[in-house]
Amino acid sequence: MDDFDATGAYGGRSLSERSHGEACLTVFRSRVHGIGVFLFDEPEAELSPFRQIEFLKLLKTAENSGDAQFVIATPSPLLMAYPGAMLLHLTDFGLMERSFKLTEHFRVLREFYLDPEVFMEAAFIA
């Protein structure tokens, strides 16, 4: 694998020399460009919030420069808030469009950010 990394596909630097999040973002950068439909399953799993924003910028650049579409399965409110995104929620009745602000993930994080101490106390009581 390191021989392939040294060819320049990832900037001439082995992915193993990077943090996990940096390596994942590097792979995304090397693959996402131009025309295509890109499928991601929780791409934020390895990314810090700052790296998630970098990932969103990468998507925006690809969207602006070509005919790129993205299908992303994610619990990340940061990714769900992508401007113009259509969020689909799987229910017993099929797929339904939903605002990211109505997702459980957004509500949980909003409650945490509003009052972290009270949130943590309640989390351990429940």
Backbone as CSV, one residue per row, in Angstrom:
resi,resn,N_x,N_y,N_z,CA_x,CA_y,CA_z,C_x,C_y,C_z
1,MET,0.828,-1.193,0.000,0.000,0.000,0.000,0.871,1.254,0.000
2,ASP,1.953,1.275,0.774,2.795,2.462,0.822,3.409,2.780,-0.530
3,ASP,3.727,1.752,-1.332,4.272,2.013,-2.657,3.273,2.783,-3.498
4,PHE,2.001,2.408,-3.399,0.969,3.113,-4.157,0.845,4.547,-3.659
5,ASP,0.876,4.739,-2.332,0.753,6.082,-1.765,1.855,7.000,-2.279
6,ALA,3.055,6.469,-2.468,4.197,7.278,-2.882,4.101,7.725,-4.331
7,THR,3.148,7.189,-5.100,3.030,7.571,-6.508,2.480,8.967,-6.690
8,GLY,1.989,9.574,-5.655,1.440,10.916,-5.767,-0.068,10.946,-5.700
9,ALA,-0.694,9.782,-5.649,-2.158,9.756,-5.579,-2.661,10.491,-4.344
10,TYR,-1.867,10.504,-3.285,-2.256,11.172,-2.053,-1.239,12.249,-1.677
11,GLY,-0.755,12.949,-2.681,0.181,14.038,-2.430,1.595,13.567,-2.150
12,GLY,1.897,12.323,-2.527,3.249,11.814,-2.344,3.585,11.445,-0.913
13,ARG,2.639,11.494,-0.028,2.872,11.170,1.381,1.957,10.025,1.777
14,SER,2.502,9.022,2.397,1.737,7.846,2.799,0.584,8.226,3.711
15,LEU,-0.537,7.552,3.520,-1.684,7.781,4.390,-1.371,7.386,5.828
16,SER,-0.468,6.416,6.002,-0.129,5.953,7.351,0.678,6.997,8.127
17,GLU,1.153,8.036,7.450,1.889,9.109,8.118,0.967,10.235,8.584
18,ARG,-0.307,10.059,8.392,-1.288,11.094,8.733,-2.189,10.602,9.854
19,SER,-2.877,11.542,10.487,-3.886,11.136,11.464,-4.995,10.414,10.708
20,HIS,-5.815,9.676,11.426,-6.881,8.907,10.789,-7.827,9.833,10.024
21,GLY,-8.249,10.923,10.662,-9.145,11.870,10.011,-8.515,12.538,8.806
22,GLU,-7.258,12.922,8.933,-6.547,13.559,7.818,-6.417,12.586,6.649
23,ALA,-6.133,11.322,6.942,-6.016,10.310,5.886,-7.355,10.118,5.171
24,CYS,-8.439,10.053,5.925,-9.759,9.884,5.304,-10.116,11.071,4.435
25,LEU,-9.858,12.276,4.917,-10.149,13.466,4.123,-9.291,13.494,2.861
26,THR,-8.060,13.034,2.947,-7.182,12.955,1.781,-7.751,11.993,0.740
27,VAL,-8.248,10.855,1.188,-8.866,9.894,0.264,-10.099,10.523,-0.384
28,PHE,-10.934,11.195,0.405,-12.116,11.855,-0.158,-11.699,12.868,-1.223
29,ARG,-10.674,13.676,-0.912,-10.213,14.687,-1.876,-9.718,14.048,-3.171
30,SER,-9.100,12.888,-3.062,-8.549,12.241,-4.256,-9.636,11.598,-5.112
31,ARG,-10.822,11.380,-4.543,-11.871,10.652,-5.261,-13.045,11.525,-5.706
32,VAL,-13.322,12.582,-4.951,-14.517,13.385,-5.217,-14.157,14.581,-6.082
33,HIS,-14.536,14.489,-7.340,-14.370,15.618,-8.252,-15.122,15.318,-9.540
34,GLY,-15.566,16.354,-10.187,-16.206,16.200,-11.490,-17.588,15.595,-11.445
35,ILE,-17.894,14.904,-12.504,-19.223,14.343,-12.705,-19.339,12.995,-12.007
36,GLY,-20.475,12.782,-11.362,-20.705,11.478,-10.760,-21.725,11.524,-9.656
37,VAL,-22.110,10.337,-9.241,-22.953,10.162,-8.071,-22.058,9.509,-7.027
38,PHE,-21.953,10.135,-5.886,-21.056,9.668,-4.837,-21.879,9.196,-3.652
39,LEU,-21.607,7.994,-3.191,-22.334,7.399,-2.069,-21.415,7.331,-0.855
40,PHE,-21.896,7.836,0.262,-21.113,7.817,1.494,-21.956,7.254,2.629
41,ASP,-21.346,6.402,3.415,-21.986,5.868,4.614,-21.211,6.394,5.813
42,GLU,-21.785,7.352,6.487,-21.198,7.989,7.665,-19.755,8.438,7.427
43,PRO,-19.530,9.299,6.441,-18.160,9.749,6.166,-17.571,10.565,7.308
44,GLU,-18.424,11.078,8.189,-17.946,11.897,9.298,-17.374,11.073,10.444
45,ALA,-17.527,9.761,10.390,-17.142,8.909,11.518,-15.689,9.125,11.944
46,GLU,-14.823,9.405,11.021,-13.404,9.607,11.330,-13.024,11.076,11.382
47,LEU,-13.986,11.970,11.196,-13.669,13.384,11.038,-14.097,14.204,12.252
48,SER,-13.202,15.066,12.699,-13.544,16.029,13.745,-14.542,17.027,13.163
49,PRO,-15.183,17.823,14.001,-16.090,18.842,13.455,-15.417,19.756,12.427
50,PHE,-14.173,20.164,12.676,-13.463,21.002,11.704,-13.251,20.268,10.387
51,ARG,-12.912,18.994,10.465,-12.720,18.191,9.253,-14.056,17.941,8.540
52,GLN,-15.136,17.848,9.313,-16.452,17.705,8.685,-16.766,18.940,7.840
53,ILE,-16.402,20.108,8.335,-16.616,21.338,7.566,-15.750,21.321,6.309
54,GLU,-14.511,20.830,6.421,-13.660,20.696,5.234,-14.290,19.732,4.226
55,PHE,-14.872,18.652,4.727,-15.553,17.694,3.859,-16.722,18.369,3.140
56,LEU,-17.498,19.185,3.858,-18.613,19.900,3.243,-18.127,20.857,2.160
57,LYS,-17.002,21.509,2.406,-16.424,22.404,1.387,-16.007,21.610,0.153
58,LEU,-15.494,20.417,0.370,-15.127,19.540,-0.739,-16.364,19.186,-1.562
59,LEU,-17.459,18.864,-0.903,-18.707,18.561,-1.603,-19.187,19.773,-2.396
60,LYS,-19.118,20.951,-1.781,-19.572,22.172,-2.447,-18.732,22.462,-3.684
61,THR,-17.422,22.281,-3.588,-16.535,22.495,-4.730,-16.887,21.538,-5.858
62,ALA,-17.112,20.265,-5.522,-17.477,19.269,-6.544,-18.830,19.605,-7.152
63,GLU,-19.766,20.037,-6.321,-21.094,20.398,-6.806,-21.006,21.587,-7.772
64,ASN,-20.194,22.582,-7.424,-20.079,23.788,-8.249,-19.305,23.572,-9.542
65,SER,-18.398,22.587,-9.551,-17.537,22.418,-10.717,-18.022,21.363,-11.710
66,GLY,-19.033,20.644,-11.381,-19.496,19.592,-12.285,-20.905,19.164,-11.958
67,ASP,-21.252,18.044,-12.501,-22.586,17.501,-12.278,-22.475,16.405,-11.231
68,ALA,-22.169,16.800,-9.997,-21.963,15.852,-8.910,-23.201,15.803,-8.019
69,GLN,-23.561,14.605,-7.628,-24.646,14.398,-6.676,-24.130,13.509,-5.557
70,PHE,-24.684,13.707,-4.373,-24.223,12.974,-3.205,-25.392,12.329,-2.485
71,VAL,-25.205,11.078,-2.114,-26.146,10.356,-1.271,-25.342,9.987,-0.027
72,ILE,-25.780,10.513,1.109,-24.996,10.348,2.335,-25.896,9.835,3.452
73,ALA,-25.518,8.724,4.049,-26.176,8.229,5.260,-25.355,8.767,6.431
74,THR,-25.993,9.563,7.285,-25.238,10.201,8.357,-26.121,10.555,9.545
75,PRO,-25.569,10.483,10.753,-26.265,11.035,11.911,-25.757,12.438,12.246
76,SER,-24.831,12.971,11.451,-24.180,14.245,11.753,-25.043,15.446,11.379
77,PRO,-25.474,16.241,12.371,-26.214,17.450,12.048,-25.425,18.413,11.164
78,LEU,-24.101,18.434,11.308,-23.295,19.303,10.440,-23.471,18.914,8.972
79,LEU,-23.416,17.633,8.673,-23.588,17.202,7.289,-25.036,17.355,6.839
80,MET,-25.973,17.081,7.750,-27.385,17.194,7.387,-27.780,18.636,7.063
81,ALA,-27.049,19.606,7.608,-27.375,21.017,7.409,-26.826,21.567,6.089
82,TYR,-26.227,20.727,5.266,-25.680,21.176,3.981,-26.753,21.960,3.215
83,PRO,-26.437,23.161,2.756,-27.438,23.990,2.066,-28.068,23.273,0.869
84,GLY,-29.383,23.245,0.858,-30.113,22.644,-0.247,-30.248,21.134,-0.187
85,ALA,-29.728,20.526,0.876,-29.812,19.064,0.992,-31.250,18.624,1.215
86,MET,-31.594,17.488,0.641,-32.889,16.869,0.905,-32.632,15.718,1.869
87,LEU,-33.192,15.833,3.070,-33.031,14.782,4.067,-34.218,13.852,4.011
88,LEU,-33.908,12.569,3.932,-34.953,11.550,3.918,-34.817,10.699,5.161
89,HIS,-35.929,10.519,5.837,-35.970,9.742,7.072,-36.768,8.471,6.800
90,LEU,-36.188,7.331,7.152,-36.866,6.051,6.939,-37.831,5.797,8.089
91,THR,-39.109,5.660,7.744,-40.145,5.402,8.744,-40.855,4.095,8.399
92,ASP,-41.787,3.713,9.238,-42.601,2.521,8.959,-43.441,2.691,7.697
93,PHE,-43.616,3.939,7.278,-44.439,4.241,6.102,-43.604,4.563,4.865
94,GLY,-42.302,4.365,4.953,-41.413,4.657,3.829,-40.550,5.872,4.113
95,LEU,-39.943,6.409,3.058,-39.083,7.574,3.195,-39.921,8.840,3.259
96,MET,-39.565,9.696,4.216,-40.262,10.973,4.363,-39.212,12.075,4.485
97,GLU,-39.469,13.193,3.807,-38.550,14.319,3.901,-38.679,14.955,5.281
98,ARG,-37.540,15.388,5.826,-37.532,15.952,7.175,-36.441,17.014,7.265
99,SER,-36.698,18.068,8.005,-35.694,19.092,8.279,-34.661,18.521,9.248
100,PHE,-33.406,18.906,9.085,-32.375,18.393,9.995,-32.654,18.825,11.429
101,LYS,-33.345,19.955,11.599,-33.651,20.431,12.950,-34.680,19.559,13.658
102,LEU,-35.359,18.703,12.915,-36.341,17.799,13.508,-35.782,16.405,13.770
103,THR,-34.500,16.209,13.479,-33.904,14.889,13.712,-33.532,14.736,15.186
104,GLU,-33.542,13.513,15.631,-33.162,13.216,17.013,-31.718,13.633,17.291
105,HIS,-30.836,13.435,16.316,-29.420,13.784,16.498,-29.249,15.277,16.733
106,PHE,-29.967,16.095,15.976,-29.885,17.542,16.164,-30.438,17.924,17.528
107,ARG,-31.599,17.356,17.893,-32.219,17.696,19.179,-31.311,17.339,20.353
108,VAL,-30.674,16.182,20.290,-29.781,15.765,21.386,-28.602,16.729,21.506
109,LEU,-27.975,17.045,20.387,-26.829,17.959,20.449,-27.252,19.365,20.866
110,ARG,-28.417,19.814,20.410,-28.908,21.143,20.809,-29.080,21.181,22.327
111,GLU,-29.688,20.140,22.903,-29.876,20.095,24.355,-28.530,20.097,25.079
112,PHE,-27.573,19.364,24.540,-26.240,19.343,25.148,-25.618,20.738,25.122
113,TYR,-25.636,21.397,23.961,-24.996,22.705,23.830,-25.700,23.788,24.637
114,LEU,-27.000,23.669,24.841,-27.719,24.662,25.627,-27.279,24.646,27.093
115,ASP,-27.039,23.455,27.638,-26.610,23.351,29.033,-25.918,22.003,29.254
116,PRO,-24.619,21.934,28.956,-23.895,20.659,29.042,-23.963,19.983,30.414
117,GLU,-23.874,20.771,31.483,-23.881,20.168,32.814,-25.232,19.507,33.118
118,VAL,-26.310,20.209,32.855,-27.637,19.647,33.093,-27.868,18.443,32.182
119,PHE,-27.436,18.544,30.956,-27.591,17.431,30.007,-26.881,16.183,30.535
120,MET,-25.635,16.342,30.978,-24.858,15.184,31.461,-25.470,14.601,32.742
121,GLU,-25.934,15.467,33.622,-26.596,14.955,34.828,-27.821,14.116,34.446
122,ALA,-28.627,14.623,33.546,-29.831,13.903,33.111,-29.478,12.611,32.382
123,ALA,-28.399,12.611,31.650,-27.995,11.418,30.880,-27.659,10.261,31.808
124,PHE,-27.081,10.553,32.965,-26.694,9.482,33.876,-27.824,9.081,34.824
125,ILE,-28.850,9.883,34.886,-30.024,9.545,35.709,-30.941,8.608,34.931
126,ALA,-31.080,8.882,33.658,-32.015,8.113,32.816,-31.627,6.684,32.660
